[in-house]
Amino acid sequence: MKALLAILPLLLALVSGCIFPGTPGGNGMTILIFEPSFPTVYSGESVDFMLNIQNQGTVDATDVKSRVIGLDTWDNEGGTCEEWERISPAVPDIGAPGETKNCRWTYAAPDVPQGLSTKYSPTIRLYYGYRTSFVKSVFFASSKELRTMMDRGQALPTQTTSQTTGPIQIDIKTEAPVRFWESSVEFPLAITVSNVGGGVVCPSQSDCESGQNTNMLSLDIESGNDISITDCETDIELWQGKTNTLVCQATFSGLSDVDTAQRTISIDADYGYYTDKTTQVTVASR
C-alpha cells in the first residue's frame, strides 16, 4: 500500500501532463544527432556530417534552417540539407512524437603536417520560428461570498492554466481568487517569461540569423472587454538570456451584480530561436 501511495503522484503527473512513452515533452526543435561518419579522418578524405532533428514541442516549427560553423578550412563538397518550411509537432493525445528530419553535409578534411593530428569541434546551428501560447483562468469572489464559503468549509475557487510546449515558457501569478467588495477591482499580474530551450531567442528569425536583438521578444496580451491591463511593457529582454518578470496592473470592471466571476487572460509570443550542438572530429596525417 505504501508503495502504491508513493508512485500515485507520479502517475497523476504523467496523466495530467499528457506525457507518453516515446513522446518528448521538450523544448521545441531539438538537435538529436550531429556527428561525423568517422571520429578520426585523414587529410583529403571525405567525411559526412549527419544531422537528425525533431520538433519536441506542441506547435509547428517554421522556416527551419541549419548552418555548420567551424569548418571554414575544410572543402565543402555539398550535401542534402535544405530549409524546411514547416516541421510538425508532437501530438500527445495519440502518443505521437514530433516530426523528425535528417540530412548530411560532405566535407574534405584539410591537410595536416606529417606525424601530426588536429582536433576540430564543428557546431551545427539550427534556426527556426516558434510560438508560445499561455491561458490563465482568473476567479473573482466578493468578500461576502468568500466569508460564506469559509464558514461552510467549502474549497476556495482555484485558478487553471494551459500553455503550449516550446523553448519559451510563460507564467502568470495573481491572487487566487481575487477578492472584491465594489463594482470594480484592481489587482496585480506578475508575468514571468523563461527561456528553457537552451538556446537564444530573438523577436524574429531574421534577427537571430543576423545576430541582432538577441534575448528579446514581444508579448501579445489579451484579457477581454471588461478587464483592462495597464503599466505593462510587452517588449522585454531576458536577463542573461534566461528569464524576466514584469508586474502589470489589471482592472476588472464587470462586478456590479455578481458574487463570483471567471475571466481568462491569454498571452501569445511569436519569436525566432536558435540552438547549437557541437561534435568533434580529428584529422590525422597519413
C-alpha positions in Angstrom: 0.0 0.0 0.0 2.8 2.4 0.9 4.5 1.7 -2.5 1.2 2.5 -4.3 0.9 5.8 -2.4 4.5 6.6 -3.3 4.0 6.2 -7.0 0.5 7.7 -7.2 1.7 11.4 -7.5 4.0 10.3 -10.4 1.1 8.6 -12.2 -1.1 11.6 -11.8 1.7 13.9 -13.1 2.1 11.8 -16.2 -1.6 11.7 -16.9 -2.2 15.4 -16.3 0.9 16.4 -18.3 0.0 14.2 -21.2 3.5 12.6 -21.3 3.6 9.4 -23.3 6.4 6.9 -23.8 8.4 8.0 -26.8 6.8 11.4 -26.9 9.3 14.0 -25.7 7.7 16.9 -23.7 10.5 19.1 -24.7 11.6 22.5 -25.8 10.8 23.0 -29.5 13.2 22.0 -32.2 15.9 19.7 -30.8 19.2 18.5 -32.4 19.2 14.8 -31.6 22.4 13.9 -33.6 25.2 15.9 -35.2 28.2 13.7 -35.8 30.8 12.8 -38.4 30.8 9.4 -40.2 34.2 8.7 -38.5 35.7 10.2 -35.3 39.1 10.3 -37.0 39.7 11.0 -40.7 42.8 11.6 -42.8 43.9 14.6 -44.8 42.0 14.9 -48.0 39.5 12.2 -47.0 35.7 13.0 -47.5 33.6 12.8 -44.4 29.9 13.1 -43.9 28.4 15.1 -41.0 24.9 13.7 -40.2 22.2 15.8 -38.7 19.0 14.5 -37.1 16.4 17.0 -35.7 13.0 16.7 -34.1 10.2 19.0 -33.1 9.7 18.1 -29.5 7.2 21.0 -28.8 3.5 21.2 -29.4 3.3 23.8 -32.2 4.7 23.9 -35.7 8.3 25.0 -36.2 8.6 27.2 -39.3 11.3 28.2 -41.7 13.8 25.8 -40.2 17.4 26.3 -41.3 20.7 24.9 -40.3 24.3 26.1 -40.7 27.6 24.5 -40.0 30.2 26.6 -38.0 33.9 25.8 -37.6 34.8 24.0 -40.8 36.0 27.0 -42.8 39.3 25.4 -43.7 37.6 22.2 -45.0 36.4 21.9 -48.6 32.6 21.8 -48.7 31.6 19.1 -51.2 27.8 19.6 -50.9 25.1 17.7 -49.1 21.4 17.1 -48.7 20.5 19.7 -46.1 17.7 22.1 -47.0 15.3 24.6 -45.5 12.1 23.2 -44.1 9.1 25.4 -44.3 7.2 23.5 -41.6 8.1 20.7 -39.2 5.1 19.2 -37.3 4.9 19.0 -33.5 4.2 16.1 -31.2 0.6 15.0 -30.8 0.3 14.0 -27.1 -3.4 12.9 -27.4 -2.4 10.0 -29.5 1.1 9.5 -28.2 2.8 10.6 -31.4 6.3 12.1 -31.3 7.1 15.2 -33.2 8.3 15.0 -36.8 12.0 14.3 -37.5 14.2 15.4 -40.4 17.6 14.1 -41.5 20.3 15.5 -43.7 24.1 15.5 -44.2 27.0 17.6 -45.4 30.1 16.2 -47.1 33.5 17.9 -46.4 37.0 17.0 -47.4 39.5 17.2 -44.5 42.3 19.7 -44.7 46.0 18.9 -44.9 47.8 18.2 -41.7 51.7 18.0 -41.4 53.1 14.5 -41.4 53.2 12.9 -38.0 50.6 15.4 -36.5 46.9 15.5 -35.9 44.4 18.3 -35.4 41.1 18.1 -33.5 38.2 20.1 -34.8 34.9 21.0 -32.9 32.3 21.9 -35.6 29.0 23.2 -34.4 25.6 23.0 -36.1 23.3 26.0 -35.5 19.6 25.4 -36.0 17.3 28.4 -36.7 13.5 28.3 -36.6 10.4 30.3 -35.8 8.1 29.2 -33.0 5.1 30.4 -30.9 4.3 30.1 -27.2 0.7 30.5 -26.1 -0.5 30.7 -22.4 -4.0 30.9 -21.0 -4.9 31.5 -17.3 -8.4 31.5 -15.8 -8.7 34.1 -13.0 -11.5 33.7 -10.5 -13.1 36.7 -8.7 -15.2 36.4 -5.5 -16.9 39.0 -3.3 -15.8 39.4 0.3 -19.2 38.2 1.4 -19.2 35.1 -0.8 -15.7 34.1 0.4 -16.7 34.5 4.0 -19.7 32.3 3.4 -17.6 29.6 1.7 -15.1 29.6 4.5 -17.8 29.3 7.2 -19.2 26.3 5.3 -15.8 24.7 4.9 -16.0 24.9 1.1 -12.9 24.8 -1.0 -12.0 28.2 -2.5 -12.0 28.5 -6.3 -8.7 27.6 -7.9 -7.1 29.0 -11.0 -6.3 26.9 -14.0 -3.6 27.4 -16.6 -2.8 25.9 -20.0 0.2 26.5 -22.3 2.0 25.1 -25.3 5.3 23.4 -25.0 8.3 25.1 -26.5 11.6 26.8 -25.8 9.9 29.8 -24.2 7.6 29.3 -21.2 5.2 31.9 -19.8 3.5 32.1 -16.4 1.1 34.5 -14.7 0.8 34.8 -10.9 -2.1 36.6 -9.2 -4.4 36.3 -6.3 -6.4 33.1 -6.1 -9.2 34.1 -6.0 -9.2 37.9 -6.5 -11.4 39.4 -3.7 -13.6 42.4 -4.4 -16.1 44.5 -2.5 -17.0 47.1 -5.1 -18.2 47.0 -8.7 -14.5 47.0 -9.9 -11.3 45.7 -8.5 -7.6 46.4 -9.3 -5.1 43.6 -9.0 -1.5 43.0 -9.9 -0.3 40.4 -12.5 3.2 39.1 -12.4 4.2 37.7 -15.8 7.3 35.6 -16.0 8.9 34.6 -19.3 11.6 31.9 -19.2 14.0 30.5 -21.8 14.0 26.7 -21.2 15.3 25.6 -24.6 19.0 26.0 -24.0 19.3 28.4 -27.0 18.8 32.1 -27.9 15.5 33.9 -28.5 15.0 36.9 -30.8 12.0 38.9 -31.8 12.1 37.4 -35.3 14.1 34.7 -37.1 15.8 37.3 -39.3 17.1 38.9 -36.1 18.5 35.6 -35.0 20.2 34.9 -38.3 21.8 38.4 -38.3 22.7 38.3 -34.6 20.6 41.3 -33.7 18.2 41.9 -30.8 19.1 38.6 -29.1 17.4 37.7 -25.8 14.5 39.9 -26.6 10.8 39.1 -27.6 7.4 40.7 -27.6 4.2 39.6 -25.8 0.6 39.9 -27.1 -1.7 40.1 -24.0 -5.5 39.7 -24.4 -7.9 40.0 -21.4 -11.4 40.5 -22.9 -13.6 43.6 -22.9 -14.1 44.1 -19.1 -10.5 43.7 -18.0 -8.0 46.4 -18.8 -4.3 45.9 -18.3 -2.0 48.9 -17.8 1.6 49.7 -16.9 2.7 46.6 -18.8 5.8 46.6 -21.0 5.3 44.0 -23.6 8.7 44.2 -25.3 11.0 42.5 -22.9 14.6 41.4 -22.6 15.6 38.2 -20.8 18.2 38.7 -18.1 21.3 36.8 -19.2 19.1 35.2 -21.8 17.2 33.2 -19.2 14.2 34.9 -17.6 12.4 38.2 -16.8 9.4 39.1 -14.7 7.2 42.1 -15.3 4.4 43.3 -13.0 1.3 44.8 -14.6 -1.8 46.3 -13.2 -5.2 45.0 -14.2 -8.7 46.3 -13.5 -11.9 44.2 -13.7 -15.0 46.4 -14.0 -17.8 43.9 -14.5 -18.7 43.1 -10.9 -21.9 45.2 -10.3 -24.4 42.4 -9.7 -22.3 39.2 -9.2 -20.8 37.4 -6.2 -18.3 35.4 -8.3 -16.9 35.7 -11.8 -14.3 34.0 -14.0 -12.3 35.5 -16.8 -9.3 34.4 -18.9 -6.1 36.2 -19.7 -4.1 34.9 -22.7 -0.6 35.7 -23.8 1.0 34.8 -27.2 4.6 35.2 -28.3 5.9 34.7 -31.8 9.7 34.7 -32.0 12.8 33.4 -33.7 15.1 30.9 -31.9 18.3 29.1 -32.5 20.1 26.3 -30.7 23.6 24.7 -31.2 25.2 21.3 -30.9 28.9 20.6 -31.1 30.7 17.5 -32.2 34.4 16.6 -32.5 36.5 15.1 -35.3 40.3 14.5 -35.5 42.2 14.9 -38.7 45.4 12.9 -38.9 48.2 12.7 -41.5 48.8 9.6 -43.4 
